[in-house]
Amino acid sequence: MAPHRREVSRVEGVSDAVFAFAVTLLVVSLELPKTYTDLMQAIRGFPAFAVCFALLFQVWWRHYRFFRNYDLEDAHVIVLTGLLLFVVLFYVYPLKFLWTVVFSPFVGRPIADEILTVREVSRLFEIYGLGVAAIFGILAAMYSHAYARRGGLELTALEIVDTRIEIYRNLGLAAIGLLSVAVAAITAVAAPRFVVIAGYLYFTIGFSEWGIGEYGSRLRKRVAADVTAASAEPNRADTSPA
Protein backbone atom coordinates (compact mmCIF):
# COMPACT_ATOMS: atom_id res chain seq x y z
CA MET A 1 0.00 0.00 0.00
CA ALA A 2 1.44 3.34 -1.01
CA PRO A 3 1.64 5.89 1.81
CA HIS A 4 -0.73 8.85 1.63
CA ARG A 5 0.83 10.97 4.37
CA ARG A 6 4.30 12.47 4.65
CA GLU A 7 4.33 14.74 7.70
CA VAL A 8 3.98 13.53 11.28
CA SER A 9 0.80 14.88 12.90
CA ARG A 10 0.37 15.99 16.50
CA VAL A 11 -1.61 12.84 17.28
CA GLU A 12 1.26 10.71 15.98
CA GLY A 13 3.74 12.77 18.00
CA VAL A 14 1.78 12.24 21.22
CA SER A 15 1.43 8.54 20.41
CA ASP A 16 5.18 8.15 19.89
CA ALA A 17 5.81 9.90 23.22
CA VAL A 18 3.40 7.57 25.03
CA PHE A 19 4.95 4.46 23.50
CA ALA A 20 8.41 5.74 24.49
CA PHE A 21 7.16 6.29 28.03
CA ALA A 22 5.68 2.78 28.10
CA VAL A 23 9.08 1.33 27.15
CA THR A 24 10.65 3.42 29.91
CA LEU A 25 8.22 1.94 32.42
CA LEU A 26 9.50 -1.51 31.50
CA VAL A 27 12.95 -0.68 32.86
CA VAL A 28 12.29 2.11 35.35
CA SER A 29 12.11 -0.36 38.23
CA LEU A 30 15.62 -1.61 37.50
CA GLU A 31 18.13 0.23 39.70
CA LEU A 32 21.59 1.09 38.43
CA PRO A 33 23.80 -1.93 39.25
CA LYS A 34 26.34 -1.18 41.94
CA THR A 35 28.01 -4.58 42.12
CA TYR A 36 28.68 -7.51 39.82
CA THR A 37 25.86 -9.45 41.49
CA ASP A 38 23.46 -6.58 40.85
CA LEU A 39 24.53 -6.50 37.22
CA MET A 40 23.89 -10.24 36.81
CA GLN A 41 20.45 -9.85 38.37
CA ALA A 42 19.65 -7.05 35.95
CA ILE A 43 20.80 -9.15 32.99
CA ARG A 44 18.50 -11.99 34.10
CA GLY A 45 15.60 -9.61 33.53
CA PHE A 46 16.60 -9.09 29.89
CA PRO A 47 14.51 -11.92 28.33
CA ALA A 48 11.27 -10.58 29.82
CA PHE A 49 12.18 -7.04 28.79
CA ALA A 50 13.02 -8.17 25.25
CA VAL A 51 9.65 -9.88 24.78
CA CYS A 52 7.73 -6.92 26.24
CA PHE A 53 9.67 -4.51 24.04
CA ALA A 54 8.96 -6.62 20.95
CA LEU A 55 5.24 -6.71 21.75
CA LEU A 56 5.05 -2.95 22.30
CA PHE A 57 7.02 -2.34 19.12
CA GLN A 58 4.58 -4.53 17.19
CA VAL A 59 1.64 -2.44 18.44
CA TRP A 60 3.48 0.79 17.65
CA TRP A 61 4.35 -0.44 14.16
CA ARG A 62 0.73 -1.27 13.30
CA HIS A 63 -0.44 2.07 14.65
CA TYR A 64 2.33 3.87 12.73
CA ARG A 65 1.42 2.14 9.45
CA PHE A 66 -2.20 3.19 9.87
CA PHE A 67 -1.26 6.87 9.87
CA ARG A 68 1.24 6.40 7.05
CA ASN A 69 -1.35 4.72 4.83
CA TYR A 70 -4.40 6.87 5.49
CA ASP A 71 -4.76 10.64 5.58
CA LEU A 72 -7.39 10.23 8.26
CA GLU A 73 -7.41 12.00 11.59
CA ASP A 74 -11.02 12.73 12.49
CA ALA A 75 -12.64 12.56 15.93
CA HIS A 76 -13.23 8.82 15.53
CA VAL A 77 -9.54 8.08 14.97
CA ILE A 78 -8.43 10.42 17.76
CA VAL A 79 -10.77 8.76 20.28
CA LEU A 80 -9.62 5.27 19.27
CA THR A 81 -5.97 6.37 19.48
CA GLY A 82 -6.60 7.74 22.98
CA LEU A 83 -8.15 4.44 24.05
CA LEU A 84 -5.23 2.51 22.55
CA LEU A 85 -2.65 4.60 24.40
CA PHE A 86 -4.61 4.24 27.65
CA VAL A 87 -4.68 0.45 27.35
CA VAL A 88 -0.98 0.29 26.44
CA LEU A 89 0.03 2.29 29.52
CA PHE A 90 -2.34 0.37 31.80
CA TYR A 91 -1.01 -3.01 30.70
CA VAL A 92 2.72 -2.26 30.82
CA TYR A 93 3.24 -3.62 34.34
CA PRO A 94 0.94 -6.68 33.96
CA LEU A 95 2.79 -7.41 30.72
CA LYS A 96 6.19 -7.20 32.39
CA PHE A 97 5.07 -9.23 35.41
CA LEU A 98 3.62 -12.04 33.30
CA TRP A 99 6.72 -12.48 31.18
CA THR A 100 8.94 -12.26 34.25
CA VAL A 101 6.92 -15.17 35.66
CA VAL A 102 7.34 -17.10 32.40
CA PHE A 103 11.13 -16.70 32.30
CA SER A 104 11.82 -16.95 36.04
CA PRO A 105 12.35 -20.76 36.01
CA PHE A 106 14.98 -20.40 33.26
CA VAL A 107 16.97 -17.50 34.70
CA GLY A 108 16.85 -18.60 38.34
CA ARG A 109 15.31 -15.38 39.51
CA PRO A 110 12.16 -15.89 41.63
CA ILE A 111 9.66 -13.07 41.25
CA ALA A 112 8.11 -13.41 44.69
CA ASP A 113 8.71 -15.07 48.00
CA GLU A 114 5.59 -17.18 47.72
CA ILE A 115 4.61 -19.54 44.91
CA LEU A 116 1.80 -18.36 42.69
CA THR A 117 -1.40 -20.33 43.01
CA VAL A 118 -3.21 -21.78 40.01
CA ARG A 119 -5.93 -19.18 40.35
CA GLU A 120 -3.37 -16.37 40.39
CA VAL A 121 -1.72 -17.72 37.25
CA SER A 122 -5.14 -17.98 35.65
CA ARG A 123 -5.91 -14.37 36.49
CA LEU A 124 -2.58 -13.31 35.01
CA PHE A 125 -3.51 -14.95 31.72
CA GLU A 126 -6.98 -13.44 31.90
CA ILE A 127 -5.60 -9.93 32.43
CA TYR A 128 -3.05 -10.37 29.68
CA GLY A 129 -5.61 -11.83 27.26
CA LEU A 130 -8.03 -8.98 27.86
CA GLY A 131 -5.21 -6.53 27.16
CA VAL A 132 -4.36 -8.28 23.89
CA ALA A 133 -8.02 -8.34 22.85
CA ALA A 134 -8.47 -4.65 23.71
CA ILE A 135 -5.34 -3.45 21.92
CA PHE A 136 -5.85 -5.35 18.69
CA GLY A 137 -9.61 -4.85 18.80
CA ILE A 138 -9.01 -1.08 18.83
CA LEU A 139 -6.56 -1.38 15.93
CA ALA A 140 -9.16 -3.40 14.02
CA ALA A 141 -11.73 -0.67 14.72
CA MET A 142 -9.34 1.96 13.33
CA TYR A 143 -8.82 0.01 10.12
CA SER A 144 -12.56 -0.66 9.89
CA HIS A 145 -13.15 3.07 10.06
CA ALA A 146 -10.66 3.63 7.23
CA TYR A 147 -12.41 0.92 5.22
CA ALA A 148 -15.77 2.63 5.77
CA ARG A 149 -14.23 5.89 4.53
CA ARG A 150 -12.50 4.27 1.54
CA GLY A 151 -14.44 6.38 -0.93
CA GLY A 152 -13.44 9.69 0.61
CA LEU A 153 -9.86 8.49 0.99
CA GLU A 154 -9.81 7.51 -2.69
CA LEU A 155 -8.28 4.12 -1.98
CA THR A 156 -7.40 1.93 -4.94
CA ALA A 157 -8.79 -1.57 -5.29
CA LEU A 158 -5.56 -3.10 -3.95
CA GLU A 159 -5.45 -0.64 -1.04
CA ILE A 160 -9.00 -1.61 -0.13
CA VAL A 161 -7.91 -5.26 -0.08
CA ASP A 162 -4.94 -4.39 2.15
CA THR A 163 -7.25 -2.54 4.53
CA ARG A 164 -9.55 -5.55 4.80
CA ILE A 165 -6.58 -7.83 5.48
CA GLU A 166 -5.37 -5.54 8.28
CA ILE A 167 -8.83 -5.74 9.84
CA TYR A 168 -8.72 -9.54 9.70
CA ARG A 169 -5.16 -9.68 11.10
CA ASN A 170 -6.00 -7.55 14.12
CA LEU A 171 -9.30 -9.34 14.74
CA GLY A 172 -7.43 -12.64 14.60
CA LEU A 173 -5.05 -11.55 17.37
CA ALA A 174 -7.92 -10.15 19.44
CA ALA A 175 -9.77 -13.48 19.08
CA ILE A 176 -6.71 -15.41 20.28
CA GLY A 177 -6.54 -13.15 23.35
CA LEU A 178 -10.20 -13.78 24.18
CA LEU A 179 -9.76 -17.52 23.62
CA SER A 180 -6.84 -17.51 26.06
CA VAL A 181 -9.02 -15.72 28.64
CA ALA A 182 -11.75 -18.35 28.26
CA VAL A 183 -9.30 -21.26 28.50
CA ALA A 184 -7.63 -19.77 31.58
CA ALA A 185 -10.94 -19.26 33.36
CA ILE A 186 -12.28 -22.72 32.50
CA THR A 187 -9.14 -24.74 33.25
CA ALA A 188 -8.59 -22.95 36.57
CA VAL A 189 -11.84 -24.52 37.75
CA ALA A 190 -12.17 -27.73 35.77
CA ALA A 191 -8.56 -28.81 35.14
CA PRO A 192 -5.97 -26.67 37.01
CA ARG A 193 -2.98 -28.58 35.66
CA PHE A 194 -3.86 -27.46 32.12
CA VAL A 195 -4.05 -23.73 32.84
CA VAL A 196 -0.75 -23.24 31.00
CA ILE A 197 -2.59 -24.02 27.76
CA ALA A 198 -3.88 -20.45 27.93
CA GLY A 199 -0.31 -19.30 27.37
CA TYR A 200 0.51 -21.84 24.68
CA LEU A 201 -2.44 -20.55 22.64
CA TYR A 202 -0.38 -17.50 21.71
CA PHE A 203 1.83 -19.74 19.58
CA THR A 204 -1.15 -19.93 17.20
CA ILE A 205 -0.52 -16.28 16.30
CA GLY A 206 1.98 -17.48 13.70
CA PHE A 207 -0.64 -19.70 12.07
CA SER A 208 -3.19 -16.89 12.16
CA GLU A 209 -0.81 -14.42 10.52
CA TRP A 210 0.25 -16.99 7.93
CA GLY A 211 -3.30 -18.03 7.05
CA ILE A 212 -4.59 -14.48 6.71
CA GLY A 213 -1.46 -13.50 4.80
CA GLU A 214 -2.01 -16.34 2.32
CA TYR A 215 -5.65 -15.36 1.89
CA GLY A 216 -4.63 -11.73 1.35
CA SER A 217 -2.04 -12.73 -1.24
CA ARG A 218 -4.61 -14.71 -3.25
CA LEU A 219 -7.13 -11.87 -2.95
CA ARG A 220 -4.60 -9.29 -4.12
CA LYS A 221 -3.72 -11.41 -7.17
CA ARG A 222 -7.39 -11.80 -8.06
CA VAL A 223 -8.10 -8.08 -7.67
CA ALA A 224 -4.94 -7.15 -9.62
CA ALA A 225 -6.04 -9.44 -12.45
CA ASP A 226 -9.51 -7.85 -12.48
CA VAL A 227 -7.99 -4.36 -12.56
CA THR A 228 -5.67 -5.36 -15.42
CA ALA A 229 -8.55 -6.88 -17.36
CA ALA A 230 -10.72 -3.81 -16.78
CA SER A 231 -7.97 -1.45 -17.95
CA ALA A 232 -7.42 -3.59 -21.06
CA GLU A 233 -11.06 -3.34 -22.17
CA PRO A 234 -10.92 0.32 -23.30
CA ASN A 235 -7.71 -0.37 -25.18
CA ARG A 236 -9.35 -3.20 -27.11
CA ALA A 237 -12.30 -0.98 -27.85
CA ASP A 238 -10.03 1.78 -29.19
CA THR A 239 -8.18 -0.58 -31.52
CA SER A 240 -11.29 -2.32 -32.85
CA PRO A 241 -12.24 -1.52 -36.49
CA ALA A 242 -14.94 1.13 -36.99
Backbone hydrogen bonds, N-H to C=O, Kabsch-Sander energy under -0.5 kcal/mol:
donor,donor_aa,acceptor,acceptor_aa,energy
4,H,68,R,-1.9
5,R,68,R,-1.5
13,G,9,S,-2.1
14,V,10,R,-2.6
15,S,11,V,-2.3
16,D,12,E,-2.7
17,A,13,G,-2.0
18,V,14,V,-2.3
19,F,15,S,-2.5
20,A,16,D,-2.3
21,F,17,A,-2.1
22,A,18,V,-2.4
23,V,19,F,-2.1
24,T,20,A,-1.9
25,L,21,F,-2.1
26,L,22,A,-0.9
26,L,23,V,-0.6
27,V,23,V,-0.7
27,V,24,T,-1.2
28,V,24,T,-1.5
30,L,27,V,-1.8
31,E,29,S,-0.7
39,L,35,T,-2.1
40,M,36,Y,-2.3
41,Q,37,T,-2.1
42,A,38,D,-2.1
43,I,39,L,-2.3
44,R,40,M,-1.7
45,G,41,Q,-0.7
45,G,42,A,-0.9
46,F,43,I,-2.0
49,F,45,G,-1.8
50,A,46,F,-3.0
51,V,47,P,-2.1
52,C,48,A,-2.3
53,F,49,F,-2.8
54,A,50,A,-2.3
55,L,51,V,-2.3
56,L,52,C,-2.4
57,F,53,F,-2.6
58,Q,54,A,-2.0
59,V,55,L,-1.8
60,W,56,L,-2.7
61,W,57,F,-2.7
62,R,58,Q,-1.9
63,H,59,V,-2.2
64,Y,60,W,-3.0
65,R,61,W,-2.4
66,F,62,R,-1.5
67,F,63,H,-1.5
68,R,64,Y,-1.8
69,N,65,R,-2.1
70,Y,66,F,-1.5
72,L,70,Y,-1.9
78,I,74,D,-2.3
79,V,75,A,-2.5
80,L,76,H,-2.2
81,T,77,V,-2.5
82,G,78,I,-2.3
83,L,79,V,-2.3
84,L,80,L,-2.4
85,L,81,T,-2.6
86,F,82,G,-2.1
87,V,83,L,-2.4
88,V,84,L,-2.5
89,L,85,L,-2.3
90,F,86,F,-2.3
91,Y,87,V,-2.1
92,V,89,L,-0.9
95,L,91,Y,-2.2
96,K,92,V,-2.3
97,F,93,Y,-2.9
98,L,94,P,-2.5
99,W,95,L,-1.9
100,T,96,K,-1.8
101,V,97,F,-2.1
102,V,98,L,-2.1
103,F,99,W,-1.9
104,S,100,T,-1.4
106,F,103,F,-1.2
107,V,103,F,-1.6
108,G,104,S,-1.1
109,R,104,S,-1.2
121,V,117,T,-2.3
122,S,118,V,-2.6
123,R,119,R,-2.2
124,L,120,E,-2.0
125,F,121,V,-2.1
126,E,122,S,-2.3
127,I,123,R,-2.9
128,Y,124,L,-2.6
129,G,125,F,-2.8
130,L,126,E,-2.4
131,G,127,I,-1.9
132,V,128,Y,-2.4
133,A,129,G,-2.7
134,A,130,L,-2.5
135,I,131,G,-2.7
136,F,132,V,-2.4
137,G,133,A,-1.8
138,I,134,A,-2.2
139,L,135,I,-1.9
140,A,136,F,-2.1
141,A,137,G,-2.0
142,M,138,I,-2.1
143,Y,139,L,-2.2
144,S,140,A,-2.3
145,H,141,A,-2.0
146,A,142,M,-1.9
147,Y,143,Y,-2.3
148,A,144,S,-2.3
149,R,145,H,-1.4
150,R,147,Y,-1.4
153,L,149,R,-2.1
154,E,150,R,-0.6
154,E,151,G,-0.9
155,L,150,R,-2.0
160,I,156,T,-2.2
161,V,157,A,-1.7
162,D,158,L,-2.4
163,T,159,E,-2.1
164,R,160,I,-2.1
165,I,161,V,-2.3
166,E,162,D,-2.1
167,I,163,T,-1.8
168,Y,164,R,-2.3
169,R,165,I,-2.8
170,N,166,E,-2.2
171,L,167,I,-2.4
172,G,168,Y,-2.4
173,L,169,R,-1.7
174,A,170,N,-2.2
175,A,171,L,-2.5
176,I,172,G,-1.8
177,G,173,L,-2.0
178,L,174,A,-2.1
179,L,175,A,-2.5
180,S,176,I,-2.3
181,V,177,G,-1.9
182,A,178,L,-2.3
183,V,179,L,-2.5
184,A,180,S,-2.6
185,A,181,V,-2.3
186,I,182,A,-2.4
187,T,183,V,-2.7
188,A,184,A,-1.6
189,V,185,A,-0.6
189,V,186,I,-0.9
190,A,186,I,-3.1
191,A,187,T,-1.1
194,F,191,A,-2.1
195,V,192,P,-1.6
197,I,194,F,-1.8
198,A,195,V,-1.5
199,G,196,V,-1.2
200,Y,196,V,-1.8
201,L,197,I,-1.7
202,Y,199,G,-1.5
203,F,200,Y,-2.0
204,T,201,L,-1.9
205,I,202,Y,-1.4
206,G,203,F,-0.8
208,S,204,T,-2.4
209,E,205,I,-2.9
210,W,206,G,-2.3
211,G,207,F,-2.9
212,I,208,S,-2.5
213,G,209,E,-2.1
214,E,210,W,-2.5
215,Y,211,G,-2.2
216,G,212,I,-2.7
217,S,213,G,-2.2
218,R,214,E,-2.2
219,L,215,Y,-2.4
220,R,216,G,-2.6
221,K,217,S,-2.0
222,R,218,R,-2.2
223,V,219,L,-2.5
224,A,220,R,-2.9
225,A,221,K,-2.2
226,D,222,R,-2.1
227,V,223,V,-2.6
228,T,224,A,-2.4
229,A,225,A,-2.5
230,A,226,D,-2.5
231,S,227,V,-2.3
232,A,228,T,-1.4
233,E,229,A,-1.1
235,N,231,S,-0.7
236,R,232,A,-2.0
237,A,233,E,-2.2
238,D,234,P,-2.3
239,T,235,N,-1.6
240,S,236,R,-0.7
240,S,237,A,-0.5
